[in-house]
Amino acid sequence: MRLTRIRHAILLVLLVAAPAHAAERDVVRQAMEDELARSMASLRMESLEKPYFISYRVDETVNLSVGATFGSLTGSDLTRGRRLTVELRVGERGFDNTNYFAMTRSMFLGGGQQARLPLEDDYREIRRAIWLATDAAYKDALETLAKKRATLQNKTRPEELPDFAEQTPAQVFDAPPGPPPDRGPLEALVRDLSKLFRTMPQVSSSAVSLEWSSTYTRYVNSEGTRFARSEPEVDFVVRARSFASDGLPLRDFTAFFARDLAGLPPRERLAESVRALGERLAALQKAPLLETYNGPVLFEGEAAAELWSQVMAPALAASRRPVTENPQLDALFQRQGSLSDKIGARVLPRFLSVVDDPTRSRAGAEILLGGYSVDDDGVPASSCVLAESGLLTGLLATRDPAPGALKSNGHRRGSEAVPSNLIVTASASLADRDLRRKLLELAKANGLPYALIVRRISDPLLLPEQLTPAAMMAMFGVGGESQPLPPVIAAYELLPDGREQLVRNVQITGIGTGAFKDIVAVSAAPTTTTLPFGAGGSVAAAVRRIAGGSSGALPLISVVTPSLLFEEATLKKPVEEVPKPPVAKHPYFAK
């Protein structure tokens, strides 16, 4: 009888534990592990090289997106997907199939092979999809290695560097993300906020969007690295457009980013931001055009962060010239904007230092959203000192060795090194009043009747209709020292008596990486700004972005920076052709 009771107790424990054990079993990861072991053991074509490295990354995304305009919903979608990326290398670490640029399909995928996986946890079907993607990646790797060897028979390698750096295996596991929120309240929120534009006849078009997303990434490689990373994100973006009396377009936006819905501002503050957007456009309609200005410019707050993101940050990523058989492409790569050859040189004023730290979650009271636990190479996140007392001391690096960065410091996000939390500190600074006084003194010394303050610069990633040639070049990050920036949203003439005059349709030129070492002063108080990062110092990465081949969404970065006073910059009205405004008035206001 006692034995029977013991057996019943054991059976009860097993029945209770079975569901928990089943929940812990990760079918996707098991399929990745099993196919990886088989591929490393047996994948070989005749007498050709076998892979020396394979990694599988599966990004499982859930995306809830709602949008509205003028009080009506324009979209409400819940999507889910699983995408596999295979990275396969043949040859050896010193010389393999990577760091070679040719117009092939793998070039658009960052050197990897991608495939969609089934959404259901069907082990056999997932294995089949991984097997086919691995086979395609292996054949492509062999072909690329042969082309690379053939190209180098007639030319030398642009840089004598190994193709792949060694890395100690790591294992990092985040908990899986929770379910998506109920879309009903989100639909009501964007509908009500977009309805506020019904009181703004100055706005010709507008859109309010809210996107909740979660990405759960599983990664395994043949060296023993394993990770599971959870990346939740909430984006709230409002875009609006208007026209000045002379027909030139006026655009503005407001955006908030968070890790969950609770991290967004309360409803009334969101409504205030929408109303403020309308007021800014109304003011711009009445503002005069700026004629060409050459002189000192103060970039305040958000504009300073945009300047770091669009000009300097891309150049702080380690970059190498790939082997290419095309002379035109080779010439293009030589003009890349990376500061790889400036290690030890002064790139900033002596009073500025820069650190990129994905391990930080706060800067004072401000939340930083650019951090992560492990990068896309499986390298644990770590802080990187980029500049100290004006001298360039390091670069953001991946496992692809580059001049000045032979080893990874855990900054690969997508196909390249990307900043996370970029923090600029100053050993000497000025109070805001003294900074403006310094600005006016510089303008007077140049014989100018006023100085210029820039407070906001357009973000082409948040205003997609604004992809003018200048904006596209800024997103590519390939313009070098003459790189044009997207148009300015908010610029002001600062008069000697302290008054400010808003000006519109301003384009910045003449600010490249070299201009940063001539910053003459910065503010005492820093500003923290979070924004999507789409620029990059790699031409290959730029081509992949425009072709839609980069994996995953654009990463968020947080920039902590003081305001920046440049002694010399050029601002002028745009020269590109612009569309004419609508002939008739907005029908809602045409009475």
C-alpha positions as CSV (number, residue, x, y, z in Angstrom):
1,M,0.0,0.0,0.0
2,R,2.8,2.4,0.9
3,L,4.6,1.6,-2.4
4,T,1.4,2.4,-4.3
5,R,1.1,5.7,-2.6
6,I,4.7,6.5,-3.4
7,R,4.1,5.6,-7.1
8,H,1.0,7.9,-7.2
9,A,3.0,10.7,-5.6
10,I,5.7,10.4,-8.2
11,L,3.2,10.3,-11.0
12,L,1.5,13.4,-9.7
13,V,4.9,15.3,-9.6
14,L,5.6,14.2,-13.1
15,L,2.2,15.4,-14.4
16,V,2.6,18.8,-12.7
17,A,6.2,19.2,-13.9
18,A,5.5,18.1,-17.5
19,P,3.9,21.4,-18.7
20,A,6.7,23.4,-17.2
21,H,9.3,21.2,-18.8
22,A,7.6,21.5,-22.1
23,A,7.5,25.2,-21.8
24,E,11.2,25.3,-21.2
25,R,12.0,23.3,-24.3
26,D,12.9,25.7,-27.1
27,V,12.2,24.0,-30.4
28,V,13.7,26.8,-32.5
29,R,17.0,26.7,-30.6
30,Q,17.2,22.9,-30.7
31,A,16.8,23.0,-34.5
32,M,19.5,25.6,-34.7
33,E,21.9,23.6,-32.5
34,D,21.3,20.3,-34.3
35,E,21.7,21.7,-37.8
36,L,24.8,23.6,-36.7
37,A,26.4,20.4,-35.4
38,R,25.6,18.5,-38.6
39,S,26.8,21.3,-40.9
40,M,30.1,21.7,-39.2
41,A,30.7,18.0,-39.3
42,S,29.7,17.1,-42.8
43,L,29.2,20.2,-45.0
44,R,31.8,20.0,-47.7
45,M,31.7,20.1,-51.5
46,E,34.1,17.7,-53.2
47,S,37.7,18.8,-52.6
48,L,36.8,22.4,-51.7
49,E,37.1,24.0,-48.4
50,K,34.7,23.2,-45.6
51,P,33.3,26.0,-43.3
52,Y,35.5,27.1,-40.5
53,F,32.8,29.2,-38.9
54,I,29.0,29.1,-39.0
55,S,26.5,31.1,-37.0
56,Y,22.7,31.1,-37.0
57,R,20.6,34.1,-35.8
58,V,16.9,33.9,-35.6
59,D,15.0,37.2,-35.0
60,E,11.5,36.6,-33.9
61,T,9.5,39.8,-34.1
62,V,6.0,40.8,-33.1
63,N,4.9,44.2,-34.3
64,L,1.7,46.1,-33.5
65,S,1.3,49.3,-35.5
66,V,-1.6,51.7,-35.4
67,G,-1.9,55.0,-37.3
68,A,-4.4,57.8,-37.9
69,T,-4.8,61.0,-39.7
70,F,-7.3,63.8,-39.1
71,G,-9.3,61.7,-36.7
72,S,-9.5,58.5,-38.9
73,L,-7.6,55.3,-38.6
74,T,-5.2,54.7,-41.5
75,G,-3.9,51.3,-40.3
76,S,-4.0,48.8,-37.5
77,D,-1.8,45.8,-38.0
78,L,-0.4,43.0,-35.9
79,T,2.3,41.0,-37.6
80,R,4.7,38.3,-36.5
81,G,7.7,36.8,-38.2
82,R,10.8,34.7,-37.8
83,R,13.8,35.4,-39.9
84,L,17.0,33.4,-40.1
85,T,20.4,34.9,-40.9
86,V,23.2,32.5,-41.7
87,E,26.8,33.7,-41.5
88,L,29.2,31.1,-43.0
89,R,32.9,31.5,-43.6
90,V,35.3,29.4,-45.6
91,G,39.1,29.7,-45.8
92,E,40.7,30.8,-42.5
93,R,40.6,33.7,-40.2
94,G,43.5,35.4,-42.0
95,F,41.8,35.2,-45.4
96,D,38.2,34.1,-46.0
97,N,35.2,34.9,-48.2
98,T,34.3,38.2,-46.4
99,N,35.5,41.7,-46.8
100,Y,35.0,41.4,-50.6
101,F,32.5,43.7,-52.3
102,A,30.7,42.5,-55.5
103,M,27.2,43.1,-56.8
104,T,25.9,39.8,-55.5
105,R,22.8,38.9,-53.4
106,S,25.0,38.3,-50.4
107,M,26.3,41.8,-50.5
108,F,22.8,43.2,-49.8
109,L,22.5,40.8,-46.9
110,G,25.7,41.9,-45.2
111,G,27.5,38.7,-46.2
112,G,24.8,36.4,-44.8
113,Q,22.0,34.3,-46.2
114,Q,18.5,35.0,-45.0
115,A,15.4,32.9,-44.9
116,R,11.9,33.0,-43.3
117,L,11.2,30.3,-40.8
118,P,7.7,28.9,-40.0
119,L,5.9,30.6,-37.1
120,E,4.9,27.3,-35.6
121,D,7.3,25.3,-33.5
122,D,7.6,22.6,-36.1
123,Y,11.1,21.1,-35.5
124,R,11.4,19.3,-38.9
125,E,10.3,22.2,-41.0
126,I,12.6,24.6,-39.1
127,R,15.5,22.2,-39.7
128,R,14.6,22.0,-43.4
129,A,14.6,25.8,-43.8
130,I,18.0,26.1,-41.9
131,W,19.5,23.3,-44.0
132,L,18.5,25.0,-47.3
133,A,19.8,28.4,-46.2
134,T,23.0,26.9,-45.0
135,D,23.5,25.1,-48.3
136,A,23.0,28.4,-50.2
137,A,25.3,30.3,-47.9
138,Y,28.0,27.7,-48.3
139,K,27.9,27.7,-52.1
140,D,27.8,31.5,-52.1
141,A,30.8,31.6,-49.8
142,L,32.9,29.3,-52.1
143,E,32.0,31.4,-55.1
144,T,32.9,34.7,-53.3
145,L,36.2,33.3,-52.0
146,A,37.2,32.2,-55.6
147,K,36.3,35.7,-56.9
148,K,38.3,37.3,-54.1
149,R,41.4,35.2,-54.9
150,A,41.1,35.9,-58.6
151,T,40.8,39.7,-58.0
152,L,43.9,39.7,-55.8
153,Q,46.0,38.0,-58.5
154,N,46.0,41.4,-60.3
155,K,46.1,43.8,-57.4
156,T,47.2,43.9,-53.8
157,R,45.0,43.9,-50.8
158,P,44.1,47.5,-49.7
159,E,44.9,46.7,-46.1
160,E,46.9,43.7,-44.8
161,L,44.5,42.7,-42.0
162,P,42.9,39.3,-41.1
163,D,39.3,38.8,-42.0
164,F,38.0,37.6,-38.7
165,A,39.0,38.2,-35.1
166,E,39.1,35.6,-32.4
167,Q,36.6,35.9,-29.6
168,T,36.1,34.1,-26.3
169,P,32.7,32.3,-26.4
170,A,30.0,33.8,-24.3
171,Q,26.5,32.8,-23.2
172,V,23.9,35.4,-22.3
173,F,20.2,34.7,-22.0
174,D,17.3,37.2,-21.6
175,A,13.8,36.2,-20.7
176,P,11.4,35.9,-23.6
177,P,9.2,39.0,-24.1
178,G,5.5,39.3,-23.0
179,P,2.5,39.4,-25.3
180,P,1.5,42.5,-27.3
181,P,-0.9,45.0,-25.7
182,D,-4.6,45.3,-26.6
183,R,-4.8,47.4,-29.8
184,G,-8.2,49.0,-28.9
185,P,-6.9,51.7,-26.5
186,L,-4.0,52.4,-28.9
187,E,-6.3,52.9,-31.8
188,A,-8.4,55.3,-29.7
189,L,-5.3,57.2,-28.6
190,V,-3.9,57.9,-32.1
191,R,-7.4,58.6,-33.5
192,D,-8.1,61.2,-30.8
193,L,-4.6,62.8,-31.0
194,S,-4.8,63.1,-34.8
195,K,-8.2,64.7,-34.5
196,L,-6.4,67.7,-32.9
197,F,-5.2,68.7,-36.4
198,R,-8.9,69.6,-37.2
199,T,-8.2,72.9,-35.4
200,M,-5.1,73.6,-37.5
201,P,-5.8,75.0,-41.0
202,Q,-2.1,75.8,-41.4
203,V,-1.4,72.0,-41.6
204,S,-1.9,70.4,-45.1
205,S,-1.2,66.8,-44.1
206,S,-0.5,65.0,-40.8
207,A,-0.1,61.5,-39.4
208,V,0.0,60.1,-35.9
209,S,1.5,56.6,-35.4
210,L,2.2,54.3,-32.5
211,E,4.2,51.2,-32.9
212,W,4.8,48.5,-30.3
213,S,7.4,45.9,-31.2
214,S,9.3,43.1,-29.6
215,T,12.3,41.2,-31.0
216,Y,13.5,38.0,-29.5
217,T,16.8,36.9,-30.9
218,R,18.3,33.5,-30.6
219,Y,21.9,33.0,-31.7
220,V,24.3,30.0,-31.9
221,N,27.7,29.7,-33.5
222,S,30.3,27.0,-34.1
223,E,32.7,28.5,-31.5
224,G,30.3,27.9,-28.6
225,T,28.7,31.3,-28.2
226,R,24.9,31.2,-27.4
227,F,22.6,34.0,-26.6
228,A,18.9,34.9,-26.3
229,R,18.2,38.7,-26.4
230,S,14.9,40.4,-25.8
231,E,14.4,43.9,-27.3
232,P,11.1,45.6,-26.7
233,E,10.4,49.1,-28.2
234,V,7.6,51.6,-28.4
235,D,7.7,54.5,-31.0
236,F,5.3,57.4,-31.0
237,V,5.7,59.7,-34.0
238,V,3.7,62.6,-35.2
239,R,4.5,64.1,-38.7
240,A,3.0,67.2,-40.2
241,R,3.4,69.2,-43.4
242,S,2.6,72.7,-44.5
243,F,3.6,75.3,-47.1
244,A,5.0,78.8,-46.9
245,S,3.4,81.6,-48.9
246,D,6.1,81.3,-51.5
247,G,5.3,77.5,-51.9
248,L,8.3,76.1,-50.1
249,P,7.4,73.0,-48.1
250,L,7.5,73.1,-44.3
251,R,7.8,69.9,-42.3
252,D,8.1,69.0,-38.7
253,F,7.7,66.1,-36.4
254,T,7.6,65.1,-32.7
255,A,8.7,61.7,-31.5
256,F,8.9,59.7,-28.2
257,F,10.6,56.4,-27.7
258,A,10.4,53.9,-24.8
259,R,10.8,50.3,-23.9
260,D,7.2,49.8,-23.0
261,L,3.9,51.7,-23.1
262,A,4.3,52.9,-19.5
263,G,7.5,54.6,-20.6
264,L,5.7,57.0,-22.9
265,P,4.5,60.4,-21.6
266,P,1.0,60.7,-20.3
267,R,-1.8,61.3,-22.7
268,E,-2.1,65.0,-22.1
269,R,1.6,65.6,-22.7
270,L,1.3,63.8,-26.0
271,A,-1.6,66.1,-26.9
272,E,0.4,69.1,-25.9
273,S,3.2,67.9,-28.2
274,V,0.7,67.7,-31.1
275,R,-0.6,71.2,-30.5
276,A,3.0,72.5,-30.2
277,L,3.8,71.0,-33.6
278,G,0.9,72.9,-35.2
279,E,2.0,76.1,-33.5
280,R,5.6,75.7,-34.8
281,L,4.3,75.2,-38.4
282,A,2.1,78.3,-38.1
283,A,5.1,80.3,-36.9
284,L,7.3,79.0,-39.8
285,Q,4.7,80.1,-42.4
286,K,5.2,83.7,-41.2
287,A,9.0,83.4,-40.9
288,P,11.3,85.0,-43.4
289,L,13.8,83.1,-45.6
290,L,17.4,83.1,-44.6
291,E,19.9,84.4,-47.1
292,T,23.4,82.8,-47.2
293,Y,25.1,83.0,-43.8
294,N,28.8,82.3,-43.1
295,G,29.7,82.6,-39.5
296,P,29.4,81.2,-36.0
297,V,26.5,78.8,-35.2
298,L,25.3,77.5,-31.9
299,F,23.6,74.0,-32.1
300,E,21.4,73.7,-29.1
301,G,20.0,70.6,-27.4
302,E,18.4,68.3,-29.9
303,A,20.2,69.8,-32.8
304,A,23.5,69.0,-31.2
305,A,22.4,65.4,-30.8
306,E,21.4,65.2,-34.4
307,L,24.7,66.6,-35.4
308,W,26.6,63.9,-33.5
309,S,24.3,61.2,-34.9
310,Q,24.4,62.3,-38.6
311,V,28.0,63.5,-38.9
312,M,30.4,62.4,-36.2
313,A,29.0,59.1,-34.9
314,P,29.2,57.2,-38.3
315,A,32.8,58.2,-38.5
316,L,33.5,56.7,-35.1
317,A,32.8,53.2,-36.4
318,A,35.8,51.2,-37.5
319,S,35.8,50.7,-41.2
320,R,38.0,48.9,-43.7
321,R,38.3,49.1,-47.5
322,P,37.0,45.8,-48.9
323,V,38.6,44.1,-51.9
324,T,36.6,44.9,-55.1
325,E,37.1,44.2,-58.8
326,N,35.4,47.5,-59.8
327,P,37.7,50.6,-60.0
328,Q,34.7,53.0,-59.6
329,L,33.6,51.2,-56.4
330,D,37.2,51.1,-55.2
331,A,37.4,54.9,-55.6
332,L,34.1,55.3,-53.7
333,F,35.4,53.2,-50.8
334,Q,38.5,55.4,-50.5
335,R,36.1,58.3,-49.7
336,Q,34.5,56.6,-46.7
337,G,34.1,58.9,-43.7
338,S,35.6,56.7,-41.0
339,L,38.2,58.1,-38.7
340,S,40.2,54.8,-38.7
341,D,43.4,56.6,-39.7
342,K,43.1,59.2,-37.0
343,I,43.8,57.1,-33.8
344,G,45.9,59.3,-31.5
345,A,45.1,62.5,-33.5
346,R,43.0,65.3,-32.2
347,V,39.5,65.2,-33.6
348,L,37.7,67.3,-31.0
349,P,38.7,70.3,-28.8
350,R,40.8,69.5,-25.8
351,F,37.9,70.0,-23.4
352,L,35.7,67.3,-24.9
353,S,35.7,63.5,-24.3
354,V,33.3,60.8,-25.7
355,V,32.3,57.4,-24.4
356,D,29.9,54.9,-25.9
357,D,28.4,52.7,-23.2
358,P,25.7,50.1,-24.0
359,T,25.7,48.9,-20.4
360,R,24.3,52.2,-19.0
361,S,20.5,52.7,-18.7
362,R,20.5,56.2,-17.3
363,A,22.4,59.5,-17.5
364,G,21.4,61.3,-14.3
365,A,17.6,61.4,-14.3
366,E,17.3,60.7,-18.1
367,I,16.6,57.2,-19.4
368,L,19.0,55.8,-22.1
369,L,17.5,53.5,-24.7
370,G,20.5,52.5,-26.8
371,G,21.8,49.8,-24.5
372,Y,21.8,46.0,-24.9
373,S,23.2,42.9,-23.2
374,V,25.1,41.4,-26.2
375,D,25.7,42.5,-29.7
376,D,24.8,40.7,-33.0
377,D,28.2,38.9,-33.0
378,G,27.5,37.4,-29.6
379,V,30.0,39.7,-27.9
380,P,28.9,41.0,-24.5
381,A,28.2,44.8,-24.4
382,S,31.1,46.9,-23.1
383,S,31.9,50.5,-22.7
384,C,34.3,52.1,-25.2
385,V,36.3,55.3,-24.7
386,L,36.3,56.9,-28.2
387,A,37.9,60.3,-27.4
388,E,39.7,61.6,-24.4
389,S,40.7,65.3,-24.1
390,G,40.0,65.7,-27.8
391,L,42.2,62.8,-28.9
392,L,40.7,59.9,-30.7
393,T,41.5,56.8,-28.6
394,G,39.2,54.1,-30.0
395,L,36.5,53.1,-32.5
396,L,33.3,51.2,-32.4
397,A,34.3,47.7,-33.6
398,T,32.9,44.3,-34.7
399,R,34.7,41.0,-35.2
400,D,35.8,42.2,-38.7
401,P,39.2,43.7,-38.0
402,A,39.8,47.3,-39.3
403,P,42.6,49.9,-38.9
404,G,42.6,51.0,-35.3
405,A,40.3,48.2,-34.2
406,L,41.6,44.7,-34.5
407,K,39.2,43.2,-32.0
408,S,35.5,43.6,-31.2
409,N,34.2,45.8,-28.4
410,G,30.7,44.5,-28.7
411,H,29.1,47.1,-31.0
412,R,27.8,45.2,-34.0
413,R,24.1,45.9,-34.6
414,G,23.0,44.6,-38.0
415,S,25.7,44.6,-40.6
416,E,28.1,47.1,-39.0
417,A,29.3,48.8,-35.9
418,V,26.7,51.2,-34.5
419,P,26.7,53.5,-31.4
420,S,24.5,52.8,-28.4
421,N,24.6,55.4,-25.7
422,L,26.9,58.1,-26.9
423,I,27.9,60.3,-24.0
424,V,29.8,63.6,-24.6
425,T,31.4,65.3,-21.5
426,A,33.3,68.6,-21.2
427,S,36.0,69.6,-18.8
428,A,35.3,73.3,-19.6
429,S,31.9,74.8,-20.3
430,L,29.8,78.0,-20.3
431,A,26.5,78.8,-18.8
432,D,23.8,79.4,-21.4
433,R,23.9,83.2,-21.1
434,D,27.7,83.2,-21.4
435,L,27.5,80.9,-24.4
436,R,25.1,83.2,-26.3
437,R,27.3,86.2,-25.4
438,K,30.3,84.3,-26.9
439,L,28.3,83.6,-30.0
440,L,27.4,87.2,-30.5
441,E,31.1,88.3,-30.0
442,L,32.2,85.9,-32.7
443,A,29.5,87.2,-35.1
444,K,30.5,90.8,-34.4
445,A,34.2,90.0,-35.0
446,N,33.1,88.6,-38.4
447,G,31.2,91.8,-39.2
448,L,27.8,90.1,-39.0
449,P,24.7,91.9,-37.8
450,Y,23.4,88.8,-36.1
451,A,24.4,85.2,-35.1
452,L,22.5,81.9,-35.8
453,I,21.1,79.3,-33.4
454,V,19.9,75.9,-34.6
455,R,17.6,74.0,-32.3
456,R,16.3,71.2,-34.4
457,I,17.5,69.4,-37.6
458,S,15.3,67.2,-39.7
459,D,15.6,63.5,-39.3
460,P,15.1,61.8,-42.7
461,L,14.3,58.5,-41.0
462,L,11.3,60.1,-39.3
463,L,10.3,62.1,-42.3
464,P,10.5,59.6,-45.1
465,E,9.0,61.9,-47.7
466,Q,11.9,64.3,-47.1
467,L,14.5,62.1,-48.8
468,T,16.0,64.8,-51.0
469,P,19.5,64.1,-52.4
470,A,21.0,66.0,-49.5
471,A,19.0,63.9,-47.0
472,M,19.9,60.7,-48.7
473,M,23.6,61.5,-48.7
474,A,23.4,62.3,-45.0
475,M,21.7,59.0,-44.3
476,F,24.4,57.2,-46.3
477,G,27.2,59.0,-44.4
478,V,29.4,58.9,-47.5
479,G,29.8,62.6,-48.2
480,G,33.0,63.2,-46.4
481,E,33.9,66.7,-45.3
482,S,31.3,68.3,-47.7
483,Q,28.5,66.1,-46.5
484,P,25.2,68.0,-46.7
485,L,22.8,67.6,-43.8
486,P,19.0,67.3,-43.9
487,P,17.1,70.7,-43.8
488,V,16.9,72.5,-40.5
489,I,13.5,72.6,-38.7
490,A,14.1,75.3,-36.2
491,A,16.8,78.1,-36.7
492,Y,16.9,81.6,-35.2
493,E,18.7,84.8,-35.9
494,L,20.1,86.0,-32.6
495,L,20.2,89.8,-32.5
496,P,22.7,91.9,-30.5
497,D,20.0,92.9,-28.0
498,G,19.2,89.2,-27.3
499,R,16.0,89.0,-29.4
500,E,15.5,86.0,-31.6
501,Q,14.0,85.9,-35.1
502,L,12.7,82.6,-36.5
503,V,13.9,81.8,-40.1
504,R,12.8,79.0,-42.3
505,N,13.9,76.6,-45.1
506,V,17.5,76.5,-43.9
507,Q,20.2,74.1,-45.3
508,I,23.5,73.4,-43.5
509,T,26.7,72.9,-45.4
510,G,30.3,72.9,-44.5
511,I,30.1,70.8,-41.3
512,G,32.0,67.5,-41.6
513,T,34.0,65.6,-39.1
514,G,36.9,68.0,-39.4
515,A,34.8,70.9,-38.1
516,F,34.3,69.2,-34.7
517,K,37.8,69.9,-33.6
518,D,37.2,73.6,-34.1
519,I,34.2,73.8,-31.6
520,V,35.0,76.8,-29.5
521,A,32.6,76.3,-26.5
522,V,29.9,74.1,-25.2
523,S,27.1,74.5,-22.7
524,A,27.3,73.4,-19.0
525,A,24.0,71.5,-19.1
526,P,23.7,68.4,-21.4
527,T,20.6,67.3,-23.3
528,T,19.6,63.6,-23.7
529,T,18.0,62.7,-27.1
530,T,17.0,59.3,-28.4
531,L,16.6,58.8,-32.1
532,P,16.8,56.0,-34.7
533,F,20.3,55.6,-36.2
534,G,20.5,55.1,-40.0
535,A,23.7,56.7,-40.9
536,G,26.9,54.7,-41.4
537,G,30.5,55.1,-42.5
538,S,30.3,52.0,-44.7
539,V,29.3,52.4,-48.3
540,A,28.4,48.7,-48.5
541,A,26.2,49.1,-45.5
542,A,24.5,52.2,-47.1
543,V,23.8,50.2,-50.2
544,R,22.3,47.4,-48.1
545,R,20.1,49.9,-46.2
546,I,18.7,51.5,-49.4
547,A,18.1,48.1,-50.9
548,G,16.3,46.9,-47.8
549,G,18.7,44.2,-47.0
550,S,19.8,45.0,-43.5
551,S,18.3,42.7,-40.9
552,G,16.0,44.1,-38.3
553,A,14.7,47.6,-37.7
554,L,16.9,50.6,-37.4
555,P,18.5,50.6,-33.9
556,L,17.8,53.4,-31.3
557,I,20.7,55.4,-30.0
558,S,20.7,57.8,-27.1
559,V,23.0,60.9,-27.3
560,V,24.0,62.9,-24.2
561,T,25.6,66.1,-25.3
562,P,26.0,69.7,-24.4
563,S,25.1,72.4,-26.9
564,L,27.9,73.0,-29.4
565,L,29.3,76.4,-30.6
566,F,31.0,76.2,-34.0
567,E,33.1,79.2,-35.1
568,E,32.4,78.7,-38.8
569,A,29.5,77.1,-40.7
570,T,27.5,77.9,-43.8
571,L,23.7,78.0,-43.8
572,K,21.6,79.0,-46.8
573,K,18.2,78.4,-48.4
574,P,17.7,75.1,-50.3
575,V,18.5,74.9,-54.0
576,E,16.7,71.7,-54.8
577,E,13.4,71.8,-56.8
578,V,10.4,71.5,-54.6
579,P,6.8,70.4,-55.5
580,K,4.1,73.1,-55.8
581,P,1.5,73.3,-53.0
582,P,-2.1,72.1,-53.6
583,V,-4.1,74.5,-55.8
584,A,-7.3,74.3,-53.7
585,K,-7.6,74.8,-50.0
586,H,-7.9,71.9,-47.5
587,P,-11.6,70.8,-47.9
588,Y,-12.2,70.6,-44.2
589,F,-11.4,74.3,-43.8
590,A,-12.7,75.6,-47.2
591,K,-16.0,77.3,-46.1
